[in-house]
Amino acid sequence: MKLRILALTLMYLLFAAVCDVRAAFTIEPAVIMFWADKGEKTAFAEIVHVNGGPAAVQFSVHERKLDINGKLVIDDMTPSSDFIVHPAQVILYPNERTTVQIQYRSKKKITEDRAYVLLSREVPIEIDEEPTGVISVKTLTNYYTTLAVETGKPGNLVFVSSKAIGGGKIEVIAENKGGGRIPMDRISLSVGGRSITEFTGKGNSIMPGTQRRFTFEWPRAVTAKEVQFGR
């Protein structure tokens, strides 16, 4: 009987631990737009408490870097002084929501689309409570919100190179030589007039001056004359 009680107690404690690993807050919207051609320099984000006890959230803005496959690089993100967030930290209580202001303060002239990351990072709160003997697992949540500075300029995707990568597949490297970002949900790719529907590299927009790697099934490397990018 003692073993059964012990087993049930452990199951309860594990259940309590699992129930506490959900995110403590959410942030909206997922993408915050600044229309540089219209002079917009201020935007807002809403932070909502959704789970658990009080949550402290810190905000900072960083340079947004993507690898050649279009994936966000979150290691060693460079802080940016182009934006200021007010307040820089909030404490949310259950069912509470608040708004933070993000302001673009750089004096540099914006000549092409740019993108940054608003990092919303939950930090520990030390609360002096009597021990209850219940296991508590606290997951600290990070959100990476894109801050997009738009100029209204078009992008221009240009072929750079191609090579076989084995397994009946090739890669095509392209670069955005225009002043505007290229949304990947609108891009199309064709080789010799044949539409390619399945290819990698579709994550995140292609920013001006950056390259993107596409891979897909094709028997040989291709040339610039054979490849067409559509929108």
C-alpha positions, -999 to +999 in steps of 0.1 A: +000+000+000+029+024+009+044+017-025+011+025-043+007+058-024+043+067-032+037+060-069+005+080-070+023+109-052+051+109-078+025+108-106+008+138-091+040+158-087+051+150-123+016+161-135+020+194-116+054+199-131+042+193-166+012+217-162+036+246-154+058+245-185+035+265-207+045+300-218+037+327-192+029+354-218+022+362-254+031+392-276+012+406-306+016+413-334+041+388-347+055+413-372+057+451-364+058+473-394+074+508-398+066+525-431+097+546-436+083+562-468+054+576-447+076+588-419+063+562-393+087+559-364+065+546-336+046+513-331+031+493-303+030+457-291+006+441-266+019+418-239-007+394-224-003+372-193-016+337-201-003+313-176+011+308-140+021+335-115+037+369-120+060+372-150+087+397-156+095+405-192+125+424-206+126+439-241+156+446-263+161+452-301+188+434-321+200+432-356+181+405-375+204+380-392+193+351-414+215+323-427+217+316-464+188+291-460+165+318-446+166+307-409+168+332-381+202+332-364+196+337-326+231+330-313+251+361-304+225+386-317+239+421-320+221+447-299+208+477-320+206+513-309+183+522-337+152+516-315+141+523-280+115+503-261+094+519-234+091+505-208+121+482-211+107+458-186+072+450-173+058+427-146+026+410-155+001+394-131-024+367-140-049+378-167-032+412-170-022+428-203-001+459-211+013+478-241+049+487-249+060+514-273+088+508-299+103+539-314+127+542-342+153+569-332+181+565-357+190+596-377+203+576-406+185+580-439+166+548-448+174+539-484+163+502-484+141+478-464+156+467-431+146+442-404+153+439-367+143+416-339+124+426-308+135+401-281+109+397-254+126+377-227+111+364-195+134+367-165+131+350-131+111+366-102+122+357-067+091+352-046+095+344-009+070+316-003+067+289+023+079+255+008+050+233-001+069+201-011+054+203-046+078+201-076+076+233-097+090+235-132+093+270-146+099+276-183+113+310-192+099+322-225+116+341-253+097+356-282+114+369-314+092+396-330+103+410-364+105+448-367+102+455-404+112+489-418+096+492-452+105+517-479+080+506-506+108+498-530+108+465-550+132+437-546+151+421-574+162+385-571+192+377-593+209+343-601+244+340-585+255+303-589+244+267-591+259+233-584+250+197-579+248+186-542+242+149-547+212+127-544+198+140-577+195+175-563+211+209-570+214+242-553+208+276-567+221+307-550+203+340-556+208+375-543+183+403-537+199+433-555+168+456-551+159+480-523+129+461-510+125+428-493+111+398-512+084+379-494+088+342-499+051+335-499+050+352-533+081+339-549+081+313-577+110+294-593+112+279-628+140+262-648+138+261-686+102+271-684+093+242-660+078+253-627+096+241-595+070+237-568+091+219-541+123+237-530+139+247-498+148+282-487+113+295-483+116+307-448+115+344-442+117+372-467+150+379-486+163+412-475+182+437-498+219+427-503+214+392-489+217+358-506+194+328-504+201+291-511+174+271-529+177+233-533+155+210-553+155+179-575+172+184-609+197+162-628+224+189-632+236+223-623+218+251-641+227+285-656+215+320-652+197+318-686+177+288-675+164+301-641+136+325-636+123+340-604+087+352-604+065+371-580 
